[in-house]
Amino acid sequence: MRKLVQAFVTVFVISFLLIFIVNRLNAAEGYAGNNTITVYNWGEYIDPDLIDQFEEETGIKVIYETFDSNEAMMVKIDQGGTAYDIAVPSEYAIERMKENDALIPLDHSKLPNLKNIDERFLDLAFDPGNEYSVPYFWGTVGIVYNPTMLEEGRTFTSWDDLWAPDLKNQILLVDGAREVIGFGLNSLHYSLNDTNKDHLQEAKDKLVKLQPNIKAIVGDEIKMLMVNEDAPIGVVWSGDAADMMWENENLDYAVPEEGSNLWFDNMVIPKTAKNVDGAHKFINFMLDAEVAAQNADYVGYSTPNKAAMELLPEETVTDERFYPSPELTDKLEVYENLGPDMLNYYNELYLEFKMHAK
Amino acid sequence: MVKDRNWYLVPYVVFIVLFVVLPIVLIVYYSFFDIHGDFTFENYIKFFTPVYLKMALSSFWYAFLITAFSLLIAYPTAYFLTKLKYKQLWLLLIIVPSWINLLLKAYAFIGIFGTYGFANAMLETFGIGRQQLLFTDFSFIFVSVYIFIPFMILPIYNALDKLNPSLVDASKDLGASNWTTFSHVIFPLTLDGVKSGCQVVFIPALSLFMLTRLIAGNRVITLGTAVEQHFLVTQNWGMGSTIAVFLIIIMVFIMVISGSRKRGIKL
């Protein structure tokens, strides 16, 4: 017992000493107590070198935390335990946060680099005039596939290609109600934001017929599984697809021609912010052409930054899989906030679809 | 004097009220509200629709399988442990893996069971060929049993270790076969350990949710999955709470029917 107490006391003393030393070191480097910002971002969604560069240039220390779904992020910001200065929600989450009064309006005079953003991606329906948000990355939902594991010449130009009877137990889906119900709706040529319950029911019934072809419905692990060739086909976000293709050169990606989702992740300043000025500096830094180009190169998602696109390699920005042609872009839809009732209905259907596994 | 002693109860009562009673009251309270915050019984009506009933049934079935397999493996293991020379060391080796984070273990199993993972490589060397292991009932139950088994072994081991060996000797002296000794002496006297082991495994197994996605790829849907989805995705806290209320009711029910009547071992 005495040894146990001694061990505990030793651990505590050492921990305190370490914290003290780290604090001293930080102070020596000029990080004053208040001069920090807390950034709340998706996992693996920034080049860590850029954080160092920002800290060096501005003397503001960055505390970096990650989340894995918009919903989890919103719950944490609502609870207000941590003073997040920057968050990176998707567009429908921004609408919800606006309704809940959870965002601080941006001061455009502090964001001169906003001019770098492509006009196509400014002033969108979810945030008119970019009052609260600045686009960070954008992309689509599509099909990633491994031609070496499939019969030769197979392509995925239509969502209906997934229903082919010879693809038994071959498809991985990303675990998201709107993504899955969404491509069900798209395959029937309905809108992703359809609120007609008959259409939704029809989409669910069609998805149930896809069940024999589905191997699993997974989260972020889908990247690892596709790279390890555990399955030949996956329905994923374009950015994840880019990551996978980077690691396994056999993979290819396609956005079906019926249309798909166009999504944006955007930088916002939530109500929990303590260092609003520092947050503006961070946003402006990320909008810088060179910084955005380096970040896009690292993360692999499509950047909305026009100036940065000029700095990226030619083959990247002309790759129609990730920077689709205007004809396809016209068919892409941004998720609208359908309200809690409809969202609940989507999720009920999604749960029912999942229940049909066997 | 009695009054003085009641003061010692204060921290305990505060703890119980704050962390046991209050959360349960809150869950019951939330279960009567819909997404708009209006009072309703609809969540309870919804629970009795086929979707949720089927989910409850499948949770029950998988929890039962996990408990049964754990018991089947844990009882002999615990029995042999008590016979070993360095039993404390062996016991420690069985407990150590339970200190590793659950998520970490789950990710390790994704690698082991993958198409090109270790398990399939073994199958191939034995000439059986590659099988789909990940995202099957087999892998789900295997990993769950692996995770829960220390909690089953411990109480059984304790019960067996406390068993008075002279009772076993007496049984044998009186001419009972090994099997009769086991079924009439050893097993009844360690039943309390078995019961608490089953409770400790069955109850958390009923609301497993991480493994259903990571190992079973959402091919297995339990009530835990639904609770997670309602709290995090739909923000329908009412429905999530309603499911939690049913989980609590089932758990209390299990505790009651498997409640120990304090017999045996007390020698």
Chai-1 contact restraints between the chains, C-beta under 6 A:
chainA,res_idxA,chainB,res_idxB,connection_type,confidence,min_distance_angstrom,max_distance_angstrom,comment,restraint_id
A,E71,B,L232,contact,1.0,0.0,6.0,A-B,restraint_1
A,E71,B,V233,contact,1.0,0.0,6.0,A-B,restraint_2
A,A72,B,L232,contact,1.0,0.0,6.0,A-B,restraint_3
A,K215,B,F135,contact,1.0,0.0,6.0,A-B,restraint_4
A,A216,B,F135,contact,1.0,0.0,6.0,A-B,restraint_5
A,A216,B,G217,contact,1.0,0.0,6.0,A-B,restraint_6
A,I217,B,G217,contact,1.0,0.0,6.0,A-B,restraint_7
A,I217,B,N218,contact,1.0,0.0,6.0,A-B,restraint_8
A,V218,B,G217,contact,1.0,0.0,6.0,A-B,restraint_9
A,N228,B,G114,contact,1.0,0.0,6.0,A-B,restraint_10
A,D230,B,G114,contact,1.0,0.0,6.0,A-B,restraint_11
A,D230,B,T115,contact,1.0,0.0,6.0,A-B,restraint_12
A,P340,B,I35,contact,1.0,0.0,6.0,A-B,restraint_13
A,N344,B,I35,contact,1.0,0.0,6.0,A-B,restraint_14
A,N344,B,T234,contact,1.0,0.0,6.0,A-B,restraint_15
A,N344,B,N236,contact,1.0,0.0,6.0,A-B,restraint_16
A,N347,B,V233,contact,1.0,0.0,6.0,A-B,restraint_17
A,N347,B,T234,contact,1.0,0.0,6.0,A-B,restraint_18
A,E352,B,V51,contact,1.0,0.0,6.0,A-B,restraint_19
A,K354,B,N218,contact,1.0,0.0,6.0,A-B,restraint_20
A,K354,B,I221,contact,1.0,0.0,6.0,A-B,restraint_21
A,M355,B,I221,contact,1.0,0.0,6.0,A-B,restraint_22
A,A357,B,R219,contact,1.0,0.0,6.0,A-B,restraint_23
